[in-house]
Amino acid sequence: MIFSETLLGDRTQKLRQDFPILQRVLPNGRPLVYLDNAASSQKPESVIQTMDDYYRRYNANVHRGVHTLSEEATEAFEIAREKVAKFIHAPSARQIIFTRGATESINLVAYTWGRANLGPGDEVLITEMEHHANIVPWQIMKEQLGFTLRYVPITNHGLLDLDELPEVLTERTKLFCFMHASNVVGTINPVQELVAAARAVGAKVLIDGAQSVPHMPIDVQALDADFYVFSGHKMCGPTGIGVLYGKRELLEAMPPFMGGGDMIREVKLSGSKWNSVPFKFEAGTPAIAEAIGLGAAVDYLQQVGMEWIHEHEREITRYAYARMAEVEGLRILGPKPEQRGGLIAFTLNGIHPHDVSAILDRSGVAVRAGHHCAQPLHDRLGIHASARASFYLYNTREEVDVLVDALHKAQDVFSL
């Protein structure tokens, strides 16, 4: 689908009215230019009102009560699960497990599937560009279970070095874990090619979709993902809610992640029997309001249209890439715009990224600075940290212009 730049811009201006925070003027008198969407997106009024309605009208626990409020809460909670399943084209809502976020989803797989399937002689393969959430759990499990952890290297342009894949993806590989899109270099990885390579050696696949589900249409069946994880707060939803999608046969075979209420079918002093999927993995009172809010976020994104969002971000990223390249001394990390998602990480003239971020904040521009929970990737690129501007459906070309002007001001400040 092709959208003109004029249509993209006109619609974006209308969509901005749906987000109360974007109308904010900061204490320094500057209007907010929010370019930290890879860390967390802003929330539309419809999501805020949906969560407010839950707390005001039918706040109760789910799955356990037979009174009106509990039944209403349970229905809304499970409808949200169905919405998420349809959003990513899962075969069944029962394959959608609510977690606290993508991090917990990966840990769930590591601690349950990993404990049941990995041991000495086995290998888990991840990549050099992974978020810490897809590195640290496997390092912990490696020490406990004795398997080998290997890495797909990246090129100097921030792409996976697929020429090296046959060396690290072997018949000993039991699980291949990789991000769909990088939160630092922005690279959109060739998922179908990577999945096919894993299948050729009999490996399972876990895909980190934290930076893809909010930004492009996703079909977990077409991708043939064994596990697919993402977070609600990056896709116009609330914090504290995430999703693990898994193939039904894998979820059924996995042991529970945590013990407690709602994940059991029967408890006796002599032992317990587990509830069915997905409840087997949702011990205790879940994030009810957050799940319902995530359902509202899915409604909003579908109303806007994921194809439109993806094309809008591509247009903004192309424009930002060209404008930022005009700034003397600015180094953009990662590939060209056609190979990346809607973010640009960069360094500037030897100025520390924290200082860059602080100067940009004076102009009302919010960007991320640091290692973005990806220290190994920064080590590979020969830097300790970077600044990152990340875009979403409500960002405009005019905001990119404000960013570039602020970058020039940062140079002026540090040239004095």
N, C-alpha and C positions, 0 to 999 in steps of 0.2 A: 504494500500500500504506500502511495506517495502523497506527501503533504507539502504544500507550499510553505515557505518561510513566513509569509504573511498570515496564513491560517494558523500556523503553529503559534505565532506571537499573539494573535488576537485571542485565541482560546486560552493561552497561558494567563493573560491578564484577567480573564474571567475566573479561572480556577483559583487564582491567588485570593480572591474574595472568600473562598471556602476555608481559609486558614487564618484564624484570628491572630496568631502570633506574628504573621507577616505584616500586619498593620502597625506593629510596634515601632516606636521611636526610642532609641537607646538613651541612657542618662546623659551621654555627650551630645545629644541633639541630632544624631545621625539616624536615618532610617535603617532598619535591620536588613542586611544582605546575608542571607543564610546559605552558606556553601559548605556545610559540614554534614551532608546527607548520608555519606557512607558510614558515619558514626551513628547517626539516628535521624530519622526524618521528622518533619513536623506533622501535626494531626489536624485533619479537617473537622469542622464543626459537627458533622454527622457522627463521627467517632466519639467525640467528647460528649455529645448529647445522649448517645446510646448507652455509654457507661454511666452517665449521670442518671438516666432513667432506671437502670438496673438498681442502683443504690437507693433511689427514691421510692421505687414502686414494688420491687419484688426481690429484694436482697434476702437470700437464703442459701443454704448449702444444697448441693445437687446429689441426685442418685439415691438419697437416703430417706427423705421425708415424703409423706403422703398428703401433706397439706398443700394448699393452693400456691403459696409462694415458692415452695420447693419444686413443685411440679412445673411452674412457670420458668423458674431458673434453669431447671434441668432441660426443658424443651429448648430454651434459648441457647444454652451451652452446647447441646448436641446439634442444633441447627448450624451453629458456627462451625462445628467440625465438618458438617456436610458441605458448607460453603468453601472451606479450605480445600477439601478433597476435589471438588469440581474445579476450583481455581487452578490446581496443578495437574488436573486430569488423572487423579488417582482412581483405581478401579472401584474402591470402596472407602467410605468414611471410617471404617474400622481399621484402616491402615494409616490413619492419622493419629499420632500420639502428641498430646500437648505437653510441652516442656517449658522450662523458663527461658529458653532461647537456643540458638544454634549451638552454643558451647555445651549446654547440658545435653542436647541431642547427640552430639558426638561422643561425649563421655558415656552416655547410656549405651551406645553401641560398643564402645571400647570395654566397658566393665561387664557387659552381658554377653554379647556375641563374641567379644575377644576372649573372655575367660573360658568360654565353652569350646572355642575353635582354634586357639593359638597356643603354640608351645615351641620348644627347642626344635630347630630345623625349619621352622616356618618363617616367612617374611611378610612384613607390611610395607607397602610402598606409598610414600607421600611425595610432595614436591618442595623445592626450595622456596617457592613463593607463598607457602601456606601461612595462614593466620595461626597464632599461637594455639588457638582452640583446636586446631587440627594437627598440632605437633606434640604439645605437652601430654595429653592423655595417652598417646601411643608410647611416649618415652616412659611414662609411669608404668604402663602395662608391660613394656619390654623388660623392665627391671624385675617385675613380678613373675612373668610367664616365660622369659628366656627366648623369645623370638628375636629375629633380626629386623631392624628398622633401616630402610634404604630410601634414597631421595632421587627424584628426577631433577637434574640440573636445569638452570635457565641460561639463556643466551644474554649477551650484553644489551640486547634490545628488550629484555623482559619477557621473552617468549619461552615456553618450554622447549628444551633441546630434544626434539623427538628423535634425532639421530642416535641419542644415547639410550632411548627407551628399551631396546632389546637387551641392553646390558644389565638393566636394573629390574625389568619386569620379566620374571622367569616362572618356571613351573613350581618354584618354591613360594611364589607370591600368593598369599591367601586373600589379601584385601588390598585394593588400590584406592587411596583416598586423595581427592584433589578438589580444589575450588573451581566452581564454574567460571567465576570472574574474580580477578585480583582486586583486593581492597587498597593496593598501593600502586602498582604499575598499570592497573586497569585492564589488563589483558583478558579477553574473553577466550577461554580455552576451547579446543576442538573436542567437545565432550564425546560425540559419537565415535570419533576416531580412537579416543582413549578407552572408551568402554569396549569397543571391538577388540582392541589389543589385550585388554584384561580377559575377555571371554576366550581369546585364543589360548591362554595359558590356564584357564579354569579359575580365575580369580573373581571374587566379589568386588563390588564397586560402591564406595560412599562418596557422594558429591556434596560439597559445601555450597549451598545456593544463597547464602546470606546477601551477596552482592548481585544476584541475578533475578531471583523471584520478584523483587520490587520493581524491576526495570524492564522486563521482557516477558513475552509469553513462555510458559514452561509446561511441558508435557512429560511427566516422569515415566509414562509408559513408552513414549516414543524414544526417550533417552535410554530406556532399559536400565534405570538406576535400581540397584538393590536397596540402597538407603539414600535419602535426599533430605537435607536439613536446612532450615532457615529461621530467621527471627522476625517477630511481628513489628518491633519498633522501627525497623528500617523501611517498612512498607505502609506508612501512615497509620499503623496500629500502636497500641500501648506497649510500654516496657513490661518485662517480666513474663512474656509469653512467646513461645517458639514452637516449632513443629519438627517432628521426626516422621518422615514417610518411610515405610519399609515394605518389602514384598511380604505377602501374607505368610508364606511358608517359613520365612526366616523369623518373623516376629513370633509365630506360634512356637517355634523351637527354642527361642531365647529364654533364659531364666529371668525373673524379675530384677529390676534395678534397685528398688527400695522396698522395704516391707512396711506394712501398716494398714490403715483402713482403705477400703474400696478396691484394693488390688487383690483381695482374697475372695474365694468362693465359700470356704469353710475353714474355721480355725478350731482346733482341739489342742489340748495340752500335749498330745502325742505327735502333733504335726499339723500342717496346713495345706490346703489346696488353693491354687491360684484362679483368679478371675480370668475371663476371656480377654483377648486383645480388643481394644487398646487399653482397657482398664487395668490389666495386669501391670502396666508400666506407669500408672498414674496414682501412686500412693498418696493418701491424705487429701485434705481439702485442696482442690486445684485452684488455679488463678481464674476464677469464674468471670469476674467483670472484665478481665483482660482478654479472655477467650471470646467473650461476646463482643468486646471492642474490636478484636481482630476480625471477627465476622463482618462487622460494619466497615472495616477498612477494605476488606475484600470486595464488598458491595461497591464502595467508592471507586476503587481501582478498575473494577469491571465497567462501571458506568463511564469512566473517563476513556477506557480502552487501552489495553496493554500494548497493542501495536502503535497507537498514537504516542504513548509515553516513551516507548523505545525510540521512535523516530525523532521525537522532540529532543531527547537527550543526545542522540547522535548529532543533531543539528547544533545544539548548544556546545557540545564538546568540540566539534570541528571549528566553530567560531572561537571558542576559548583557546584552543590549541594554536590557532593562527595569531590571535592577539597576544598571547603570552610569549610566543616565540619572538615577538618584537622587542621584548624587554631584554636589554643588554645584560649578560651575565646570568641569565636564568636558564637552568638546565631542567628539561622535562624528562621525567623518568618513564621508561616504558615505550611501547610501540606507537605507531602512527594512529590517528583517530579511527581509521577503518578497522583496526584490530583491537580496539579498547571499548570499555563501557564508559559511563558518564562521570569520570573523575580524572583529575590530573594532579599527580604528586610532583613536587619540584624542589630544587634548591636555588638559592639566589646569592650570587657574589660572595660566597663564604660567610654570609650573615647567618647566624644560627636560626633554624626554623622557628624556635620559640620567639625570638625577637621579631622575625617576619610576621608571625601571627599577632603579636602584640601591636605592631605598627598598623597592620590591617584592621585590627579591632577599633583603632581610633577613627577609621573611616566607616565603621559600622559593619565591616566584613568579617564574618565568622568562618574561619577555616581551621582545620586540624593541624597540629604540629607534634612531631615526635616520631616514634618508630612504628606507630599504628598497629601495635601487637604483631609485628612481623620483623623481629630483629635479624633472623637469619637472612632474610631477603635484603635488608639494608646492608648487612655485612657483605653479601655477594656483590652489591653495587658499589661497595667501597665508601659508604657514608654511614654516619651514626643515626641520622634522622632526616626527615623531610617535612615540608609543608604540603598540605593536600586540599585542593578545592574539589568538591564533589557536588554534582548537580542532580536535580530531580524535576518532577513534572511542573513545578511552580517557578522555576528559575528562568531568567530572561537574559537576552543579549545585553540589555542595559546594566544588569547586575555584573555581567562579565566586564563591561567597560569600567565600572566602579572598582572592581578587583584590580584591573590593570593599572588604573590611575593610582591606586593605593600602593601597588608594587613599585611604581616609579617614586612615590613619596618615601617608601622604605629605603630605596637606594640613596635618595637625597639626604635622609637623616644620617645614614651611616657613612656618607662621603664627607661629612663636615669635619 
